[in-house]
Amino acid sequence: MHFNILTIFPEAIAPYCTASVIGRAQKKKLLEISIINIRDYSSDKHRKVDDEPFGGGPGMVMTAQPIYDCIAALKLPKKRRVILTSPQGRPFTQALAKELAREKNITIICGHYEGIDERIRPLVTDEISVGDYVLTGGELPALIITDSIARMLPGVVGKEESIISETFFDGVSFDHPHYTRPADFRGMKVPEVLLNGNHKAIAEWRQKQAEEKRKTIRPELQP
């Protein structure tokens, strides 16, 4: 899969894309992430990418020209998804991540300022929000979306079971508590059921504990 991330702050994107799981996946050629500086496509001699809104009002608006020329230069395939990060977009969910993981080419436009010139929208196939709150820019949402999709690609995460068993992977099931060595840490002991090797009992305990966590932490979610 190929990701294109269009941003006016490439320095905010680059470190994450070369680190940890995502960095290793790129080295293994399991995916590719291209970080594109929108300012490089501005026709303004000062590389300006924003201007005052028609009709007045606070803040600035991202101009259409640099983004149009950037998308044109990418020569995207006909079958592609172009995502605009926006607080008013479609909520990003695990189901949507699974849907996007079936694509071959995903381009993400990092929104900024008061928004984008409305004439950019014909380029966009998906407007996505990572939550009902406002951030200073679309870089963090772009990374969240990229990470969530990338880790479902074959080979990116070591064990496929570790993905399937995660909270929200399929529906609203919650994850169970996890423990590792030592069995006794400062008087806090691992539940005995996890130490006895009875896999049926362990599975039942984990299921019960996951349901208790759901009721306590997210009671509004239905199983």
CORCORUR-V374056 format. One record per residue. N is the residue number from 1. RES is the residue in one letter. NEAR is the number of other C-alpha atoms within 10 Angstrom. D_CENTER is the distance of its C-alpha to the mean C-alpha in whole Angstrom. Layout:
# CORCORUR-V374056
N,RES,NEAR,D_CENTER / N,RES,NEAR,D_CENTER
This chain:
# CORCORUR-V374056
1,M,16,15 / 2,H,15,14 / 3,F,19,12 / 4,N,20,13 / 5,I,25,12 / 6,L,26,14 / 7,T,24,15 / 8,I,22,18 / 9,F,17,17 / 10,P,15,16 / 11,E,11,18 / 12,A,13,15 / 13,I,19,12 / 14,A,14,15 / 15,P,10,15 / 16,Y,14,12 / 17,C,21,12 / 18,T,15,16 / 19,A,12,15 / 20,S,9,15 / 21,V,17,14 / 22,I,22,12 / 23,G,18,15 / 24,R,16,17 / 25,A,22,16 / 26,Q,16,16 / 27,K,12,20 / 28,K,12,20 / 29,K,11,19 / 30,L,16,17 / 31,L,19,15 / 32,E,19,15 / 33,I,19,13 / 34,S,13,15 / 35,I,20,15 / 36,I,19,17 / 37,N,18,19 / 38,I,25,20 / 39,R,20,23 / 40,D,16,25 / 41,Y,19,25 / 42,S,21,27 / 43,S,13,31 / 44,D,12,31 / 45,K,6,33 / 46,H,8,32 / 47,R,13,28 / 48,K,16,28 / 49,V,21,25 / 50,D,22,25 / 51,D,13,28 / 52,E,14,30 / 53,P,17,29 / 54,F,8,32 / 55,G,5,34 / 56,G,8,33 / 57,G,9,31 / 58,P,9,29 / 59,G,12,27 / 60,M,19,26 / 61,V,20,24 / 62,M,22,22 / 63,T,21,25 / 64,A,17,24 / 65,Q,18,26 / 66,P,22,24 / 67,I,25,21 / 68,Y,17,23 / 69,D,15,25 / 70,C,18,22 / 71,I,18,21 / 72,A,10,24 / 73,A,10,24 / 74,L,11,21 / 75,K,8,24 / 76,L,15,21 / 77,P,9,22 / 78,K,7,23 / 79,K,9,20 / 80,R,13,17 / 81,R,20,14 / 82,V,21,14 / 83,I,24,11 / 84,L,26,12 / 85,T,26,10 / 86,S,27,13 / 87,P,20,14 / 88,Q,14,16 / 89,G,16,14 / 90,R,15,13 / 91,P,15,11 / 92,F,17,8 / 93,T,17,9 / 94,Q,18,10 / 95,A,13,12 / 96,L,15,10 / 97,A,19,8 / 98,K,17,11 / 99,E,11,13 / 100,L,19,11 / 101,A,19,11 / 102,R,12,15 / 103,E,14,15 / 104,K,14,16 / 105,N,19,15 / 106,I,20,12 / 107,T,25,12 / 108,I,27,10 / 109,I,24,13 / 110,C,23,12 / 111,G,25,14 / 112,H,20,17 / 113,Y,16,20 / 114,E,17,22 / 115,G,18,20 / 116,I,21,20 / 117,D,17,24 / 118,E,11,24 / 119,R,11,25 / 120,I,15,22 / 121,R,15,21 / 122,P,8,23 / 123,L,14,20 / 124,V,14,17 / 125,T,13,16 / 126,D,16,14 / 127,E,19,13 / 128,I,22,10 / 129,S,23,10 / 130,V,21,8 / 131,G,16,11 / 132,D,11,15 / 133,Y,9,15 / 134,V,12,16 / 135,L,15,15 / 136,T,10,16 / 137,G,19,14 / 138,G,25,11 / 139,E,24,10 / 140,L,16,8 / 141,P,23,6 / 142,A,25,6 / 143,L,19,5 / 144,I,13,3 / 145,I,23,2 / 146,T,23,4 / 147,D,16,5 / 148,S,18,5 / 149,I,20,7 / 150,A,26,9 / 151,R,19,10 / 152,M,19,11 / 153,L,17,13 / 154,P,13,17 / 155,G,13,18 / 156,V,20,15 / 157,V,17,15 / 158,G,11,19 / 159,K,10,20 / 160,E,14,19 / 161,E,9,20 / 162,S,9,18 / 163,I,15,15 / 164,I,12,17 / 165,S,14,19 / 166,E,14,16 / 167,T,16,15 / 168,F,15,14 / 169,F,18,14 / 170,D,14,17 / 171,G,11,18 / 172,V,15,18 / 173,S,18,20 / 174,F,24,20 / 175,D,18,20 / 176,H,20,23 / 177,P,11,24 / 178,H,8,24 / 179,Y,11,27 / 180,T,8,28 / 181,R,7,31 / 182,P,10,34 / 183,A,15,35 / 184,D,11,36 / 185,F,10,35 / 186,R,7,37 / 187,G,7,38 / 188,M,9,35 / 189,K,11,35 / 190,V,16,33 / 191,P,12,34 / 192,E,10,37 / 193,V,15,36 / 194,L,17,33 / 195,L,11,36 / 196,N,10,39 / 197,G,10,37 / 198,N,10,37 / 199,H,12,34 / 200,K,9,35 / 201,A,13,36 / 202,I,16,32 / 203,A,14,30 / 204,E,12,32 / 205,W,17,31 / 206,R,18,28 / 207,Q,16,28 / 208,K,12,30 / 209,Q,16,28 / 210,A,18,24 / 211,E,18,26 / 212,E,15,28 / 213,K,15,24 / 214,R,20,23 / 215,K,15,26 / 216,T,10,26 / 217,I,11,23 / 218,R,12,21 / 219,P,12,25 / 220,E,9,23 / 221,L,11,22 / 222,Q,10,24 / 223,P,11,24
